[in-house]
Amino acid sequence: MSKHRSRSRLSRPPDARRAPDPAVSIDLYELERFSHRDLRKWLTASETLDEIQRELHFGLESQRRGYRAELLEALRVKPASTLKLQGWIRIVEFRYCLDPLSAVGSLRGIGGRFNVGQDLGAAVGTAPLPALYVAQDLETAYREKFQVPVVSHVAGLTPEELALQDPSSFLVAFLRGEIHSVLDLGDREALKPFCERIAQFELPSRVRTLARSLGIRPAQLVRSPAILQRVALSSKWRVIPTQFDIPAPSQIFGDLVQSAGYEAMIFRSSQGGGQCAVIFPARMSESSSFVELHDGYPEQVALPRLDRETWPRLIAP
């Protein structure tokens, strides 16, 4: 009798292994429950965050405009340096391979790390700023272009997957040139006079009030070169312009740098590795600075050199 019961229990498949019954509907599991009151609360918080960002931007912008001449002079305290480009790299999508030195792409959408694009400029009433981004070697250029961190494989993901990019063709252009008026973002002594001036700016009182209503800390203002470097090179710089339609701190700083007369700025890649440079073509109008394609290039490339004569055509749509 005991043997019969034992066989019976072993022959009956456990519930966990039982084949699903096609006549039974799929179960739905509740992940979260919230009410209309919760939705209204979240909407109010979202609107308050929008207001905080706008109060912060325009409150500080009025101070920046009031002391603009002093800020630009502070950026010029230390003499500008010269940057020689030999074997530097620019990566562009393959469809733009006949215009590798064009800065038109930097004007699309919100723009780049250190320049404001057309969509963002229209939202805040500022003029879009063309810029050309290059890197000192291929790895750095690739990581910056596709925003791939130093650890290129995480949990089996490829660099393209980490960058949320579809595999596609791109052009690697080798460059040479010389830029005569360059600000080094890595030079804290050069940034010190500027930071001493903006350290006197005051956080708008409305920002403090709104932050308290949400139970969050108000934004930290830039008070030192170290903070300025961290803010300018943040990997999350796109959050503010994308969510709130106002320039990121790095874009505001880039505008001040080019307004101070600099033709370019060098900075450490936010993804680790080597140096990068952002070149402001419009500042080359009265300079002997230039950037040109170094290696062999297709004869269909109409403008293989960026200088004071060609830059207007290289920023035209």
C-alpha positions as CSV (number, residue, x, y, z in Angstrom):
1,M,0.0,0.0,0.0
2,S,2.8,2.4,0.9
3,K,4.6,1.7,-2.4
4,H,1.4,2.4,-4.4
5,R,1.0,5.8,-2.6
6,S,4.6,6.7,-3.2
7,R,4.3,6.0,-7.0
8,S,1.1,8.0,-7.1
9,R,2.8,11.0,-5.6
10,L,5.8,10.8,-7.8
11,S,3.8,10.4,-11.0
12,R,1.7,13.5,-10.3
13,P,3.5,16.5,-11.8
14,P,4.0,19.4,-9.3
15,D,1.9,22.5,-9.9
16,A,5.0,24.5,-10.8
17,R,5.5,22.2,-13.8
18,R,1.9,21.9,-14.9
19,A,1.4,23.0,-18.5
20,P,-0.6,26.3,-18.8
21,D,-4.3,25.8,-19.6
22,P,-5.0,27.7,-22.8
23,A,-8.6,28.2,-21.7
24,V,-7.5,30.3,-18.7
25,S,-6.7,34.0,-19.1
26,I,-3.3,35.4,-18.3
27,D,-3.0,36.7,-14.8
28,L,-2.3,40.5,-14.3
29,Y,-0.2,41.5,-11.3
30,E,-0.5,44.9,-9.8
31,L,2.8,46.7,-9.7
32,E,1.7,50.0,-8.2
33,R,-1.5,51.7,-7.1
34,F,-2.1,55.4,-7.1
35,S,-5.0,57.8,-7.0
36,H,-6.1,61.0,-8.8
37,R,-4.9,62.9,-5.8
38,D,-1.4,61.4,-6.3
39,L,-1.4,62.3,-9.9
40,R,-2.3,65.9,-9.1
41,K,0.4,66.0,-6.4
42,W,3.0,64.8,-8.9
43,L,1.8,67.2,-11.6
44,T,2.2,70.1,-9.1
45,A,5.7,69.0,-8.1
46,S,6.6,68.8,-11.8
47,E,5.4,72.3,-12.4
48,T,7.3,73.5,-9.4
49,L,10.5,71.9,-10.7
50,D,10.0,73.7,-14.0
51,E,9.5,77.0,-12.1
52,I,12.6,76.4,-10.0
53,Q,14.8,75.9,-13.1
54,R,13.4,78.9,-14.9
55,E,13.7,81.2,-11.8
56,L,17.3,79.9,-11.3
57,H,18.3,80.5,-15.0
58,F,16.7,83.9,-15.5
59,G,17.6,85.1,-12.0
60,L,21.3,84.3,-12.6
61,E,21.1,85.5,-16.2
62,S,20.2,89.0,-15.1
63,Q,23.3,89.0,-12.8
64,R,25.5,87.6,-15.6
65,R,24.3,90.4,-18.0
66,G,24.8,93.0,-15.4
67,Y,28.4,92.0,-14.8
68,R,29.1,90.6,-18.3
69,A,32.0,93.0,-19.1
70,E,33.7,92.0,-15.8
71,L,33.1,88.3,-16.4
72,L,34.7,88.5,-19.8
73,E,37.6,90.4,-18.5
74,A,38.1,87.9,-15.8
75,L,38.3,85.1,-18.4
76,R,41.1,87.0,-20.1
77,V,43.3,87.6,-17.1
78,K,45.6,84.8,-18.0
79,P,47.1,85.0,-21.5
80,A,45.6,82.6,-24.0
81,S,47.5,79.6,-25.1
82,T,48.1,78.1,-28.5
83,L,46.9,74.6,-29.5
84,K,48.6,72.7,-32.3
85,L,46.5,70.0,-33.8
86,Q,48.6,67.1,-35.3
87,G,46.7,63.9,-35.9
88,W,43.6,65.0,-33.9
89,I,40.3,63.3,-34.8
90,R,36.9,64.4,-35.8
91,I,34.1,61.8,-36.2
92,V,31.0,62.5,-38.3
93,E,28.2,60.3,-39.6
94,F,28.9,58.8,-43.0
95,R,26.2,60.8,-44.7
96,Y,28.1,64.0,-43.9
97,C,31.5,62.6,-45.0
98,L,31.9,65.3,-47.7
99,D,31.6,68.1,-45.1
100,P,33.7,66.8,-42.2
101,L,34.6,70.3,-41.0
102,S,31.1,71.6,-41.1
103,A,29.7,73.0,-37.8
104,V,26.1,72.9,-39.0
105,G,25.4,69.8,-36.9
106,S,26.2,71.6,-33.7
107,L,23.3,74.0,-34.3
108,R,20.7,71.3,-34.6
109,G,18.4,70.6,-31.6
110,I,19.7,71.7,-28.2
111,G,23.3,72.0,-29.5
112,G,26.4,70.6,-27.9
113,R,28.0,70.6,-24.5
114,F,29.5,74.1,-25.0
115,N,27.1,75.7,-27.6
116,V,23.4,76.4,-27.8
117,G,21.5,74.9,-30.7
118,Q,18.6,76.3,-32.7
119,D,15.8,74.7,-30.7
120,L,17.2,75.9,-27.4
121,G,18.0,79.4,-28.7
122,A,14.5,79.9,-29.9
123,A,13.1,78.9,-26.5
124,V,15.2,81.4,-24.5
125,G,15.8,84.1,-27.1
126,T,19.5,83.6,-27.6
127,A,21.5,83.3,-30.8
128,P,22.7,79.8,-31.6
129,L,26.4,79.3,-31.4
130,P,28.2,77.1,-34.0
131,A,31.0,74.9,-32.7
132,L,33.3,72.2,-34.0
133,Y,34.2,69.3,-31.6
134,V,37.4,67.4,-32.0
135,A,39.5,65.0,-29.9
136,Q,43.2,64.2,-29.7
137,D,42.9,60.5,-30.5
138,L,40.5,58.0,-32.1
139,E,39.4,56.3,-28.8
140,T,38.6,59.7,-27.2
141,A,36.7,60.9,-30.2
142,Y,34.7,57.7,-30.4
143,R,33.8,57.8,-26.7
144,E,32.8,61.4,-26.9
145,K,30.8,61.0,-30.1
146,F,28.8,58.1,-28.9
147,Q,29.0,58.8,-25.1
148,V,30.7,55.5,-24.3
149,P,32.3,55.3,-20.9
150,V,35.8,53.9,-20.3
151,V,34.4,50.5,-19.3
152,S,33.3,49.6,-22.8
153,H,31.5,46.3,-21.9
154,V,29.0,46.2,-19.0
155,A,27.0,43.0,-18.4
156,G,27.7,41.9,-21.9
157,L,26.5,45.1,-23.6
158,T,28.6,46.5,-26.4
159,P,29.8,50.2,-26.6
160,E,27.0,50.9,-29.2
161,E,24.4,49.4,-26.9
162,L,25.6,51.4,-23.9
163,A,25.4,54.6,-26.0
164,L,21.9,53.7,-27.3
165,Q,23.2,53.9,-30.8
166,D,22.4,51.7,-33.8
167,P,25.5,50.3,-35.5
168,S,26.1,52.6,-38.4
169,S,28.9,53.9,-40.6
170,F,30.9,56.9,-39.6
171,L,33.9,58.9,-40.9
172,V,37.1,59.3,-39.0
173,A,38.9,62.5,-40.2
174,F,42.5,63.2,-39.3
175,L,43.2,66.8,-38.7
176,R,46.1,69.2,-38.3
177,G,46.1,72.9,-37.6
178,E,46.9,75.7,-35.1
179,I,44.6,77.7,-32.9
180,H,46.1,80.8,-31.4
181,S,43.6,81.8,-28.7
182,V,42.7,78.9,-26.5
183,L,41.3,78.6,-22.9
184,D,42.3,75.5,-21.0
185,L,39.4,74.3,-18.8
186,G,41.9,72.1,-16.9
187,D,43.9,75.2,-15.8
188,R,42.4,76.2,-12.4
189,E,44.6,79.3,-12.1
190,A,43.1,80.5,-15.4
191,L,39.6,79.9,-14.1
192,K,40.2,81.5,-10.7
193,P,39.5,85.2,-11.5
194,F,36.2,84.2,-13.2
195,C,35.1,82.0,-10.3
196,E,35.9,84.8,-7.8
197,R,33.6,87.1,-9.7
198,I,30.6,84.7,-10.0
199,A,31.1,83.6,-6.4
200,Q,29.5,86.9,-5.5
201,F,26.3,86.0,-7.3
202,E,23.2,85.4,-5.1
203,L,20.7,82.6,-5.4
204,P,17.3,84.0,-6.3
205,S,15.1,84.0,-3.2
206,R,12.2,82.5,-5.1
207,V,14.3,79.4,-5.8
208,R,14.8,78.8,-2.0
209,T,11.1,79.2,-1.4
210,L,10.1,76.7,-4.1
211,A,12.8,74.2,-3.1
212,R,11.5,74.3,0.5
213,S,8.0,73.6,-0.7
214,L,9.3,70.4,-2.4
215,G,11.5,69.4,0.5
216,I,14.7,69.5,-1.6
217,R,17.9,71.4,-1.4
218,P,18.3,74.5,-3.7
219,A,20.9,74.3,-6.4
220,Q,24.5,74.8,-5.6
221,L,26.1,77.8,-7.3
222,V,29.6,77.7,-8.8
223,R,32.1,79.1,-6.2
224,S,35.4,77.6,-7.2
225,P,37.3,76.3,-10.3
226,A,36.9,72.7,-9.1
227,I,33.1,73.1,-9.0
228,L,33.1,74.8,-12.4
229,Q,35.1,72.0,-13.9
230,R,32.8,69.4,-12.5
231,V,29.7,71.2,-13.7
232,A,31.1,71.9,-17.2
233,L,32.1,68.3,-17.7
234,S,29.1,66.6,-16.2
235,S,27.9,63.6,-18.2
236,K,24.3,64.7,-17.5
237,W,24.6,68.1,-19.1
238,R,21.7,67.3,-21.5
239,V,19.1,66.9,-18.7
240,I,18.4,70.7,-18.2
241,P,18.1,71.7,-21.9
242,T,16.1,68.6,-22.7
243,Q,13.6,68.8,-19.8
244,F,13.4,72.5,-19.3
245,D,14.3,74.2,-22.6
246,I,17.0,76.3,-21.0
247,P,20.8,76.2,-21.6
248,A,22.9,73.9,-19.5
249,P,25.6,75.6,-17.3
250,S,28.3,74.3,-19.7
251,Q,26.5,75.9,-22.6
252,I,26.3,79.2,-20.8
253,F,30.0,79.0,-20.0
254,G,30.9,78.2,-23.6
255,D,29.0,81.3,-24.7
256,L,31.0,83.4,-22.3
257,V,34.3,81.8,-23.4
258,Q,33.7,82.6,-27.1
259,S,32.4,86.1,-26.2
260,A,35.7,86.7,-24.3
261,G,37.4,86.3,-27.7
262,Y,38.7,82.7,-27.4
263,E,38.8,80.7,-30.6
264,A,38.7,77.4,-28.8
265,M,38.7,75.6,-25.4
266,I,40.4,72.4,-24.5
267,F,38.9,70.0,-21.9
268,R,39.3,66.5,-20.6
269,S,36.9,64.0,-22.1
270,S,33.9,63.4,-19.8
271,Q,34.1,59.7,-20.7
272,G,37.7,59.4,-19.6
273,G,40.8,59.2,-21.7
274,G,42.4,62.1,-23.6
275,Q,41.8,65.7,-24.4
276,C,39.0,67.3,-26.5
277,A,38.6,70.7,-28.0
278,V,35.6,72.8,-29.0
279,I,36.4,75.3,-31.7
280,F,34.4,78.4,-32.3
281,P,34.6,79.1,-36.0
282,A,33.1,82.6,-35.8
283,R,36.0,83.7,-33.7
284,M,38.5,82.9,-36.5
285,S,37.4,85.8,-38.7
286,E,40.4,88.0,-37.9
287,S,42.9,85.3,-37.1
288,S,45.5,83.1,-38.8
289,S,44.3,80.1,-37.0
290,F,43.2,77.1,-39.1
291,V,42.1,73.5,-39.0
292,E,42.4,71.3,-42.1
293,L,42.1,67.7,-43.2
294,H,45.4,66.0,-42.7
295,D,45.1,62.7,-44.5
296,G,43.9,61.9,-48.0
297,Y,40.3,62.9,-48.6
298,P,37.7,62.6,-51.5
299,E,38.1,65.2,-54.1
300,Q,34.4,66.0,-53.7
301,V,35.2,67.6,-50.4
302,A,34.7,71.3,-51.2
303,L,36.0,72.8,-48.0
304,P,38.9,70.8,-46.5
305,R,40.1,73.7,-44.5
306,L,38.5,75.9,-41.8
307,D,40.0,79.4,-41.5
308,R,38.9,83.1,-41.5
309,E,37.9,82.8,-45.2
310,T,35.9,79.6,-45.2
311,W,34.2,79.5,-41.8
312,P,31.0,81.3,-42.9
313,R,30.4,78.6,-45.5
314,L,31.1,75.9,-42.9
315,I,28.3,77.0,-40.6
316,A,25.8,77.7,-43.3
317,P,22.9,75.2,-43.5
